[in-house]
Amino acid sequence: MLIPSNRTKRECILSRLCFLVLSVWVSLPSAAQNNPYKIDDALYPIYQRASKQARQQEGLLVADTLYQQALKLGDKKAQCLAYIIPLQFYISQKDDSKIEKASTDLKEISRANNYLQYYYHAWSSEIIYFLNQQRSLLALQKAEKMKKQAFADRYPYGIFSCIRTMGHIYKSRGNFDLSAQYYQEALDYMLKNMPDQDPSQLYSSLAEYYRNTQKDYATALDYCEKALKSAKTERNIAQAMIEKCLILFRQGRIDEFNDCYKEAVQMADRCKLSANVSLLIAHISKNILDKQYEQAHAHADQLSEKGLQQHAYIYEYAKDYPNAIKYLKKYHQQLDSTNNLLQLSDIAELNTQIGAERLKMENIQATSRYRITLFSIVTGFLLLSLLFLMLYLHRKRKVNLELCHKNEELSEARDQAEAANKAKSIFLQNMSHEIRTPLNSIVGFSQLITSPDANLSQEERQDFCHLIQHNSDLLLTLVGDILSAAELESNRYTMKIAPHSCNKLCREAITTVEHRKPEGVKLYYTSEVDDCYELSTDGQRVCQILINFLTNAEKHTTQGEIRLHCSLTEHPGYVTFSVTDTGTGIPPEYSETIFERFEKADNFGQGTGLGLNICRLIAERLKGQVLLDKEYKEGARFVFVLPVEEKNKSYPKT
């Protein structure tokens, strides 16, 4: 048997391919073919008339009428269909510039009306036109652009059609390997995203590739069987059966070939596939087996591009090798001629594109020069106008700034006055209550003790004296807090820095508040610091913070314990004092504001709300920090952190 060269693998003639691409692209998805329009009943007759006259000038007038009526009725789909007619007309006239404009118009209205099937119909119509004009390079470039747009739109049918068309184009150019890759990609995409569609044609195309190009008949037969199983129409089944016949013939499985051939011919007759290229080759194969060589040559004459190759095969099987070689040479010459024409067509297309780009660039440059001149004139005028405007605005801005400055000063003074008035009101409101309560107690119990009519026992007198002493302490604490806050905020107080024993300061604080400890509450001090360890600080103010912490804990703890603790390891580089209690704790909503002035977690509890605020003011003066431990949930834990050396440090949040 004569072995043809690689160029003989180009089995699909351009005319057959264009017919196949046309049938693929112009059609819509199968789900739409049952009722492809679904437009207003009044518009459908107009569309039918326009379609029949699509190749005539009158068709454009009917299409315009269809569009105007669709616009009135609000039928967006009919508007898209109206734009298809001009595209069909200009394709029939082979007018490239008007084809491009009509295609662009159809794309724009289809996208605006959200009917993307017609958007990709415009693309496909252009590609088919250029393929029919032997301009496959331009068709390939447009198909690449279409593919990118389809993936950007995520439109499944558009993506699938793009990939499949790329396969058809590369097949027409003789690049069968790349064509098969696109067919496989299209098949995978269809099976995943369009399972209701018929994949049998793609299976058949891949079977043909493995039969002709790869000579892998097992794989080809496998694809063919898949085509038979998945085909949804008798026509597609017939095409798959014909391909199976050709594979069985190549494998030498003659009996199976004869059975398959008989069934395929019957199906082809029912589907009117008499002009099918693969069917003609199947007839030739059958004639060769039956040694009906004259009839085989008659069938080969019906083929155009593949006819010479089939004549060579027939002569080879008839063992007429001189004629086989003769026709094979003719076939190679024909392929060379086709390749040369394709290359010349590509070169001509590239030259056309280069010329168009050059002309486009010249137009752009001319337009650019005109725009630059116009821009210079307009810019000069605008600059002069801008200069006068800037002078005017500068003067106006200067006046406005002066007014704004005065307004800001007035606003600031007003805000300060309002804030001072508000602070005064809050202060008087708090002080009137906090001072009246202990004074009433002192006056009342003093009158009872000094009254000659009061018949009091010694124990009752001692209790009253204790209450008088307790309320006196409260009053002194209140006055002390007010004076401390005023002193700290006035910047008149000077910190008295000296070495102090941490343990001694803590014990003094415990001793000061121990007498106010509620019954049943354990008050104690623990330390990780040696007695000899001293810290350079203001001892009086450190004691004041600790006393305020302890006093606050005693107010809110009725049972359990209160612990004062000193540590050098909790925050390395810092001395950490902490007061931990088992009392009511601080509600979460007060955790951020508890150190603000006049802020109290319990508005009905005793106190001015100045104690913790004073602690914060003192800590800031000592370059330290006071904070609430938010992770402690058994009560409240207040922490006072001082640096070992007097310098600013970043404090870890607790």
VOGU-3710 file (C-alpha; in Angstrom, 3 decimals, decimal comma):
1> mlipsnrtkr> 0,000/0,000/0,000  1,279/3,508/-0,796  1,838/5,669/2,321  0,804/9,298/1,743  2,824/12,165/3,246  1,655/14,265/6,199  0,102/16,756/3,822  -2,345/14,120/2,633  -4,006/14,281/6,046  -5,951/17,382/5,028
11> ecilsrlcfl> -9,157/15,543/4,223  -11,745/18,269/4,781  -12,263/20,473/1,783  -12,969/24,150/2,369  -16,433/24,109/0,859  -17,587/21,278/3,115  -16,062/22,984/6,140  -17,746/26,291/5,434  -21,090/24,512/5,131  -20,445/22,781/8,455
21> vlsvwvslps> -19,395/26,005/10,199  -22,403/27,810/8,776  -24,775/25,145/10,034  -23,141/25,288/13,456  -22,880/29,038/13,936  -26,111/30,300/12,491  -28,138/27,842/14,529  -29,070/28,658/18,097  -28,951/26,249/21,083  -31,273/23,288/20,714
31> aaqnnpykid> -33,398/24,558/23,573  -34,243/27,601/21,403  -34,759/25,820/18,084  -38,242/24,558/18,998  -39,408/28,154/19,244  -36,532/30,326/18,155  -38,229/33,746/18,239  -41,114/34,071/20,718  -41,676/37,690/19,704  -44,961/39,604/19,621
41> dalypiyqra> -47,529/37,961/17,326  -48,028/41,215/15,437  -44,300/41,451/14,669  -43,692/37,887/13,533  -45,207/38,295/9,991  -43,062/41,398/9,479  -39,957/39,462/10,494  -40,858/36,619/8,122  -41,225/39,070/5,233  -37,910/40,733/6,104
51> skqarqqegl> -36,139/37,349/6,275  -37,414/36,341/2,836  -36,157/39,633/1,358  -32,879/39,675/3,335  -30,797/39,567/0,117  -32,750/42,420/-1,477  -32,761/46,171/-0,879  -36,445/45,988/0,066  -35,496/43,784/3,013  -33,744/46,743/4,654
61> lvadtlyqqa> -36,955/48,798/4,519  -38,989/45,963/6,031  -36,332/45,502/8,742  -36,573/49,210/9,600  -40,362/48,889/9,883  -39,904/45,850/12,131  -37,547/47,779/14,403  -39,854/50,802/14,712  -42,862/48,606/15,553  -40,808/46,561/18,040
71> lklgdkkaqc> -39,673/49,799/19,658  -43,290/50,907/20,140  -44,325/47,535/21,599  -41,223/47,289/23,791  -40,228/43,942/22,250  -36,443/43,908/22,742  -35,925/40,536/21,106  -37,672/41,675/17,924  -35,426/44,748/17,897  -32,393/42,439/17,804
81> layiiplqfy> -33,931/40,343/15,010  -34,499/43,514/12,967  -30,753/44,231/13,066  -29,924/40,751/11,721  -31,479/41,568/8,303  -28,983/44,350/7,339  -26,088/42,072/8,317  -27,423/39,305/6,073  -27,947/41,774/3,214  -24,423/43,229/3,307
91> isqkddskie> -22,895/39,745/3,596  -24,711/38,835/0,374  -23,308/42,041/-1,178  -19,764/41,234/0,119  -19,325/44,785/1,392  -16,668/44,491/4,142  -17,065/47,957/5,662  -20,858/47,772/5,856  -20,672/44,199/7,157  -18,494/45,397/10,014
101> kastdlkeis> -20,855/48,293/10,813  -23,969/46,090/10,659  -22,259/43,520/12,890  -21,252/46,218/15,386  -24,811/47,599/15,471  -26,229/44,121/16,105  -23,694/43,482/18,869  -24,498/46,760/20,601  -28,283/46,355/20,631  -28,047/42,661/21,561
111> rannylqyyy> -25,860/43,437/24,562  -28,000/46,409/25,553  -31,179/44,276/25,369  -29,465/41,322/27,096  -29,892/38,885/24,189  -26,346/37,604/23,918  -27,274/34,823/21,477  -27,626/37,487/18,774  -24,407/39,156/19,913  -22,531/35,943/19,142
121> hawsseiiyf> -24,615/35,428/16,005  -23,063/38,666/14,699  -19,572/37,381/15,499  -20,214/34,021/13,847  -21,696/35,605/10,723  -18,524/37,650/10,236  -16,292/34,606/10,737  -18,309/32,504/8,290  -18,158/35,299/5,721  -14,363/35,547/5,915
131> lnqqrsllal> -13,970/31,763/5,759  -16,080/31,699/2,595  -13,873/34,477/1,205  -10,756/32,277/1,720  -9,570/34,682/4,449  -9,086/32,136/7,211  -6,369/34,181/8,935  -8,759/37,075/9,531  -11,471/34,587/10,549  -9,029/33,100/13,071
141> qkaekmkkqa> -8,194/36,524/14,525  -11,871/37,374/14,938  -12,562/33,967/16,480  -9,817/34,601/19,066  -11,421/37,934/19,992  -14,827/36,291/20,145  -13,483/33,594/22,459  -12,059/36,158/24,896  -15,360/38,044/24,948  -17,387/34,860/25,447
151> fadrypygif> -15,256/33,882/28,455  -15,547/37,419/29,828  -19,365/37,203/29,494  -19,418/33,664/30,928  -22,012/32,808/28,292  -21,904/28,995/27,938  -23,190/28,620/24,396  -20,988/31,465/23,178  -17,913/29,931/24,826  -18,680/26,492/23,407
161> scirtmghiy> -19,310/27,822/19,896  -16,068/29,827/19,963  -13,986/26,819/20,947  -15,641/24,590/18,350  -15,217/27,196/15,606  -11,511/27,470/16,428  -11,321/23,752/15,738  -13,057/24,169/12,375  -10,752/27,029/11,365  -7,550/25,165/12,218
171> ksrgnfdlsa> -8,902/22,126/10,399  -9,451/24,217/7,264  -5,846/25,460/7,547  -4,501/21,901/7,806  -3,443/22,111/11,465  -5,217/18,899/12,483  -3,474/18,468/15,855  -4,495/21,911/17,102  -7,939/21,407/15,604  -8,358/18,187/17,614
181> qyyqealdym> -7,287/19,986/20,798  -10,050/22,555/20,294  -12,595/19,833/19,514  -11,657/18,039/22,755  -11,860/21,299/24,715  -15,279/22,051/23,202  -16,464/18,528/24,037  -15,307/18,783/27,666  -16,966/22,183/28,024  -20,249/20,933/26,530
191> lknmpdqdps> -20,393/17,868/28,791  -19,751/19,998/31,869  -21,827/23,108/31,159  -24,364/22,063/28,487  -25,307/18,454/29,280  -28,602/18,727/27,372  -26,833/19,365/24,031  -25,863/16,690/21,480  -22,076/16,008/21,586  -22,111/13,344/18,861
201> qlysslaeyy> -20,695/15,611/16,117  -17,664/16,401/18,269  -17,160/12,717/19,042  -17,330/11,988/15,296  -14,832/14,765/14,495  -12,369/13,381/17,058  -12,900/9,865/15,704  -12,062/11,154/12,209  -8,893/12,819/13,589  -7,628/9,627/15,254
211> rntqkdyata> -8,532/7,603/12,144  -6,857/9,821/9,545  -4,110/11,721/11,362  -3,022/9,489/14,243  -3,920/6,095/12,726  -5,071/5,182/16,242  -8,067/3,100/15,227  -8,869/1,822/18,740  -9,224/5,361/20,102  -11,116/6,411/16,977
221> ldycekalks> -13,571/3,535/17,423  -14,038/4,437/21,090  -14,992/8,020/20,166  -17,277/6,677/17,454  -19,141/4,432/19,912  -19,599/7,427/22,224  -21,026/9,387/19,304  -23,554/6,621/18,607  -24,622/6,476/22,259  -25,002/10,254/22,668
231> akterniaqa> -26,563/11,170/19,287  -30,040/12,659/19,654  -31,026/12,774/15,968  -31,041/10,110/13,262  -28,876/12,341/11,087  -26,123/12,437/13,731  -26,465/8,675/14,250  -26,056/8,147/10,497  -22,907/10,288/10,422  -21,436/8,341/13,349
241> miekclilfr> -22,306/5,026/11,646  -20,533/6,158/8,453  -17,428/7,061/10,477  -17,560/3,654/12,162  -17,626/1,981/8,736  -14,445/3,790/7,715  -12,690/2,786/10,957  -13,698/-0,888/10,593  -12,444/-0,823/6,983  -9,068/0,524/8,124
251> qgridefndc> -8,888/-2,182/10,821  -9,602/-4,888/8,251  -12,725/-6,072/10,090  -14,551/-6,807/6,839  -17,618/-8,663/8,148  -18,351/-5,972/10,717  -17,739/-3,339/8,042  -20,319/-4,921/5,725  -22,977/-5,043/8,461  -22,261/-1,488/9,565
261> ykeavqmadr> -22,168/-0,252/5,949  -25,579/-1,698/5,192  -27,167/-0,036/8,220  -25,357/3,280/7,596  -26,512/3,454/3,959  -30,118/2,882/4,994  -29,921/5,659/7,574  -28,186/8,001/5,119  -30,948/7,455/2,567  -33,587/8,317/5,143
271> cklsanvsll> -31,665/11,447/6,146  -30,784/12,410/2,539  -27,005/12,360/3,099  -26,144/11,265/-0,441  -23,633/14,122/-0,943  -21,844/13,466/2,343  -18,053/13,173/1,828  -17,599/10,415/4,410  -20,496/8,464/2,867  -18,863/8,665/-0,584
281> iahisknild> -15,614/7,354/0,920  -17,585/4,528/2,553  -19,080/3,688/-0,869  -15,564/3,653/-2,329  -14,401/1,313/0,463  -17,309/-1,038/-0,231  -16,613/-0,939/-4,003  -12,954/-1,777/-3,354  -13,913/-4,801/-1,236  -16,321/-5,924/-3,965
291> kqyeqahaha> -13,633/-5,191/-6,607  -16,044/-2,790/-8,335  -13,230/-0,391/-9,218  -15,063/1,478/-11,988  -17,916/2,330/-9,631  -15,364/3,308/-6,994  -13,732/5,730/-9,458  -17,185/7,138/-10,257  -17,728/7,895/-6,573  -14,237/9,420/-6,337
301> dqlsekglqq> -15,080/11,759/-9,212  -17,818/13,266/-7,017  -15,181/14,376/-4,538  -13,273/17,586/-5,163  -10,145/17,949/-3,055  -10,086/14,357/-1,815  -10,948/12,855/-5,211  -7,340/12,518/-6,418  -6,298/10,821/-3,192  -9,181/8,351/-3,417
311> hayiyeyakd> -8,331/7,547/-7,059  -4,791/6,749/-5,891  -6,151/4,428/-3,156  -8,423/2,647/-5,662  -5,548/2,048/-8,104  -3,408/0,864/-5,214  -5,997/-1,721/-4,118  -6,361/-2,740/-7,803  -2,542/-3,147/-7,857  -2,279/-0,613/-10,668
321> ypnaikylkk> 0,714/1,056/-9,037  1,759/3,367/-11,923  -1,662/5,046/-11,938  -1,687/5,056/-8,138  1,624/6,930/-8,100  0,394/9,236/-10,861  -2,733/10,274/-8,955  -0,869/10,523/-5,677  1,570/12,967/-7,298  -1,361/14,959/-8,641
331> yhqqldstnn> -2,866/14,993/-5,163  0,403/16,277/-3,672  0,605/18,960/-6,352  -2,949/19,949/-5,541  -2,059/20,156/-1,828  1,001/22,264/-2,623  -1,146/24,556/-4,709  -3,715/24,794/-1,934  -0,976/25,534/0,614  0,487/28,211/-1,642
341> llqlsdiael> -2,919/29,778/-2,108  -3,453/29,712/1,642  -0,091/31,352/2,267  -0,725/33,957/-0,423  -4,147/34,593/1,076  -2,563/35,031/4,524  0,065/37,404/3,129  -2,568/39,391/1,256  -4,700/39,567/4,372  -1,720/40,727/6,453
351> ntqigaerlk> -0,852/43,343/3,824  -4,450/44,523/3,836  -4,414/44,762/7,612  -1,059/46,582/7,576  -2,373/49,022/4,970  -5,536/49,577/6,961  -3,520/50,102/10,134  -1,207/52,546/8,308  -4,178/54,514/7,000  -5,761/54,420/10,414
361> meniqatsry> -2,525/55,676/11,974  -2,284/58,529/9,451  -5,851/59,537/10,238  -5,085/59,374/13,925  -1,994/61,546/13,468  -3,913/64,116/11,421  -6,681/64,161/13,982  -4,083/64,419/16,728  -2,429/67,454/15,103  -5,787/69,159/14,750
371> ritlfsivtg> -6,662/68,389/18,343  -3,284/69,668/19,550  -3,802/72,970/17,728  -7,326/73,315/19,037  -6,176/72,271/22,492  -3,421/74,920/22,480  -5,888/77,683/21,607  -8,432/76,550/24,164  -5,714/76,027/26,782  -4,369/79,562/26,273
381> flllsllflm> -7,828/81,020/26,683  -8,502/78,877/29,738  -5,170/79,830/31,315  -5,966/83,533/30,996  -9,430/82,943/32,402  -7,947/80,833/35,151  -5,445/83,543/36,043  -8,175/86,140/36,525  -10,267/83,612/38,403  -7,359/82,715/40,692
391> lylhrkrkvn> -6,748/86,373/41,520  -10,416/86,823/42,328  -10,599/83,608/44,365  -7,380/84,434/46,209  -8,795/87,717/47,382  -12,113/86,127/48,263  -10,387/83,250/50,031  -8,329/85,635/52,112  -11,479/87,393/53,308  -13,216/84,065/53,948
401> lelchkneel> -10,244/82,758/55,923  -10,327/85,785/58,162  -14,046/85,300/58,711  -13,588/81,568/59,341  -10,810/82,274/61,820  -13,026/84,669/63,724  -15,907/82,198/63,615  -13,670/79,411/64,897  -12,510/81,582/67,775  -16,103/82,425/68,634
411> seardqaeaa> -17,164/78,789/68,301  -14,286/77,630/70,479  -15,091/80,218/73,110  -18,749/79,188/73,010  -17,861/75,490/73,352  -15,540/76,230/76,261  -18,225/78,248/77,995  -20,817/75,504/77,433  -18,396/72,836/78,645  -17,519/74,878/81,723
421> nkaksiflqn> -21,188/75,480/82,482  -21,979/71,785/82,008  -19,039/70,754/84,205  -20,159/73,228/86,858  -23,695/71,820/86,805  -22,481/68,219/87,026  -20,066/69,126/89,810  -22,696/70,969/91,860  -25,221/68,189/91,327  -22,770/65,557/92,559
431> msheirtpln> -21,340/67,620/95,401  -24,722/68,678/96,772  -25,686/65,035/97,245  -22,322/63,697/98,374  -21,718/66,472/100,930  -25,281/66,550/102,285  -25,371/62,824/103,107  -22,355/62,660/105,508  -23,160/66,110/106,996  -26,707/65,018/107,803
441> sivgfsqlit> -25,333/61,909/109,489  -22,763/63,898/111,484  -25,302/66,542/112,576  -28,026/64,012/113,378  -25,928/61,656/115,478  -24,158/64,603/117,198  -27,548/65,983/118,279  -28,563/62,579/119,634  -25,370/62,248/121,651  -25,532/65,788/123,093
451> spdanlsqee> -29,260/65,778/123,728  -29,975/65,670/127,500  -33,238/63,894/126,825  -31,611/61,044/124,909  -31,429/57,961/127,057  -28,543/56,195/125,317  -26,510/53,273/126,503  -22,737/53,341/126,368  -22,758/50,876/123,439  -25,174/53,044/121,461
461> rqdfchliqh> -23,055/56,134/122,093  -19,990/54,284/120,819  -21,877/53,190/117,694  -23,026/56,765/117,042  -19,484/58,046/117,550  -18,228/55,434/115,117  -20,821/56,555/112,540  -19,851/60,199/113,072  -16,192/59,280/112,591  -17,004/57,242/109,455
471> nsdllltlvg> -18,989/60,073/107,849  -16,268/62,565/108,815  -13,768/60,370/106,984  -16,064/60,271/103,961  -16,370/64,049/104,012  -12,603/64,473/104,323  -12,059/62,011/101,465  -14,539/63,921/99,319  -12,867/67,264/99,996  -9,447/65,668/99,486
481> dilsaaeles> -10,499/64,245/96,119  -11,775/67,628/94,970  -8,575/69,377/96,058  -6,397/66,665/94,513  -8,190/66,873/91,170  -7,933/70,666/91,126  -4,277/70,568/92,155  -3,311/67,986/89,523  -5,122/69,768/86,705  -3,720/73,176/87,588
491> nrytmkiaph> -0,132/71,936/87,090  0,826/73,536/90,404  1,713/70,247/92,053  5,334/69,124/91,867  6,054/65,414/92,161  8,416/64,615/95,030  10,547/61,856/93,569  12,585/59,825/96,052  13,475/56,152/96,660  10,628/54,251/98,312
501> scnklcreai> 10,182/50,617/99,313  7,357/49,074/97,286  6,374/46,729/100,130  6,313/49,578/102,639  4,032/51,691/100,432  1,627/48,765/99,993  1,513/48,016/103,722  0,782/51,688/104,484  -2,127/51,602/102,041  -3,492/48,399/103,649
511> ttvehrkpeg> -3,211/49,936/107,119  -5,021/53,106/105,999  -8,133/51,325/104,704  -8,225/48,284/106,964  -10,675/49,828/109,408  -13,222/50,337/106,584  -13,121/46,691/105,495  -16,592/45,040/105,512  -17,094/42,143/107,882  -16,537/38,763/106,302
521> vklyytsevd> -14,084/40,141/103,714  -10,427/39,135/103,845  -8,016/42,016/103,116  -4,386/41,062/102,593  -1,177/41,896/100,739  1,159/39,656/98,738  4,422/40,540/97,032  7,031/39,126/94,687  9,385/41,984/95,599  12,076/41,958/98,296
531> dcyelstdgq> 11,703/44,413/101,159  14,992/46,004/100,186  13,782/46,807/96,649  13,160/50,538/96,208  11,522/52,505/93,439  12,219/56,159/92,608  8,772/57,760/92,659  6,407/60,013/94,613  5,498/57,722/97,499  2,560/59,821/98,689
541> rvcqilinfl> 0,882/59,748/95,297  1,536/56,022/94,803  -0,106/55,411/98,182  -3,035/57,605/97,128  -3,634/55,450/94,020  -3,446/52,223/96,032  -5,772/53,611/98,717  -8,294/54,687/96,074  -8,155/51,211/94,487  -8,626/49,525/97,882
551> tnaekhttqg> -11,416/51,907/98,915  -13,205/51,256/95,661  -12,878/47,475/96,231  -14,251/47,762/99,797  -17,319/49,637/98,521  -18,252/46,841/96,096  -17,164/43,709/97,991  -19,441/42,232/100,672  -17,847/38,791/100,898  -14,764/37,000/99,705
561> eirlhcslte> -11,416/38,773/99,628  -9,487/41,841/98,541  -5,852/41,334/97,597  -3,145/43,925/96,978  -0,229/42,442/95,031  3,150/43,772/93,855  5,077/42,152/90,982  8,177/42,719/88,859  7,496/39,815/86,502  3,942/40,424/85,244
571> hpgyvtfsvt> 5,288/43,125/82,903  9,099/42,870/82,726  10,757/46,261/83,166  7,807/47,584/85,185  6,560/47,446/88,760  2,960/46,211/88,684  0,573/46,929/91,592  -2,814/45,223/91,399  -5,938/45,226/93,573  -8,149/42,185/93,020
581> dtgtgippey> -11,564/41,712/94,669  -14,469/39,280/94,545  -17,126/41,967/94,474  -19,742/43,004/91,950  -17,174/43,825/89,271  -17,380/46,429/86,514  -20,116/46,053/83,840  -18,682/45,693/80,308  -20,260/48,953/79,127  -18,225/50,877/81,757
591> setiferfek> -14,889/49,163/81,126  -13,710/51,943/78,753  -15,061/54,965/80,697  -14,593/53,991/84,352  -11,530/56,280/84,669  -13,425/59,343/83,342  -14,368/62,145/85,721  -17,662/61,686/87,601  -18,074/58,228/86,008  -19,520/55,543/88,327
601> adnfgqgtgl> -20,621/51,990/87,553  -23,399/52,396/90,164  -25,021/55,823/89,994  -26,809/55,149/93,303  -23,635/54,182/95,160  -21,682/56,492/97,421  -18,846/58,551/95,969  -18,183/61,424/93,584  -16,697/59,451/90,741  -13,403/61,352/91,109
611> glnicrliae> -11,270/58,668/92,756  -10,343/56,609/89,695  -9,968/59,753/87,597  -7,454/61,070/90,132  -5,616/57,746/89,912  -5,243/58,180/86,170  -4,012/61,786/86,515  -1,400/60,751/89,089  -0,279/57,754/87,016  0,222/59,951/83,944
621> rlkgqvlldk> 2,318/62,407/86,001  4,455/59,478/87,186  4,794/58,238/83,569  2,784/55,175/84,504  -0,610/53,751/83,628  -3,761/52,593/85,412  -6,115/50,152/83,759  -8,879/47,611/84,299  -8,102/43,921/83,718  -10,926/42,927/81,326
631> eykegarfvf> -10,017/39,233/81,447  -10,701/38,931/85,186  -14,353/37,867/85,681  -14,604/37,014/89,430  -14,994/40,653/90,453  -12,766/43,566/89,533  -8,990/43,828/89,098  -7,386/47,261/88,846  -3,739/47,501/87,787  -1,182/50,284/88,326
641> vlpveeknks> 1,978/49,971/86,214  5,123/52,063/86,831  8,330/51,937/84,785  11,468/50,926/86,668  13,256/53,886/85,048  11,655/57,245/84,419  11,155/57,136/80,669  8,209/56,590/78,381  7,442/52,988/77,520  4,715/51,242/75,581
651> ypkt> 2,405/49,515/78,025  0,947/46,071/77,257  -2,852/46,079/77,250  -4,514/43,953/79,895
//
